[in-house]
Each structure stands twice: as C-alpha cells, then as structure tokens.
Amino acid sequence: MVTVTFINADGATAQCEAEEGTSLLEVGQAAGMPLEGTCEGQMACSTCHVIVAKDWFHRLPEASEEEEDMLDLAFGVERTSRLSCQIDVTSDIDGLSVRIPSESRDMSGS
C-alpha cells in the first residue's frame, strides 16, 4: 500500500492508503475529496486538478502536452498543478502530498 495525503482548501488533511495501479483521482474520490473527475479520468476536463507539494512535483513523471492544455482550463492553477487522473499510484509516490485548490468545484452534489 502507498500512503498519500490530501489537503482540503480549508487545511484539513486526509491520509489515505492506496493500492498501486489506481489513479490519484480514484484514491481522492474514495476518500471523499472534492475531486469531481467529470470525464472519469479520460483527460477531457480539469475537474480533478490538484496542487502537488513542491518537494514532490519534480519526482513525478512530467505532464503531457494534453494534460498541460487541460490545466489551462482549471481554476487556481499553480506551478505545481497536475490532473490527479494522470498520476498513477506506484511505490515511487509513497508519501505524496497534494492540495485541493480553493477554487475547485465539486458538482457531483456529494
């Protein structure tokens, strides 16, 4: 199991245990984080936008050009922004910390 920490816009943290092979979006949704993922991880929206902790950002695989294009549509983008659907859970990210942007919108109604 891999440990990932999510930080909500209000500063509350949720430490999650994740199985390798899942996406960070799936982990966050299972933990009740406000990550809508409207396109269900198909990289056709930006509703799963997260801000990766600076000390982790360069340890992740680089974002594709398509992911960068989708991030252009996200609210509250920062230099370390990524789409959580594009981050695969592997042992390499054990201890990863990401923040949910304050401008995120969860339209799922949950």
Secondary structure, DSSP 8 states (H G I E B T S, - for coil): -EEEEEE-TTS-EEEEEE-TTSBHHHHHHHTT-S---TTTTSSS--TTEEEE-HHHHTTS----HHHHHHHTTSTT--TTEEEGGG-B--GGGTTEEEE--TT---TT--
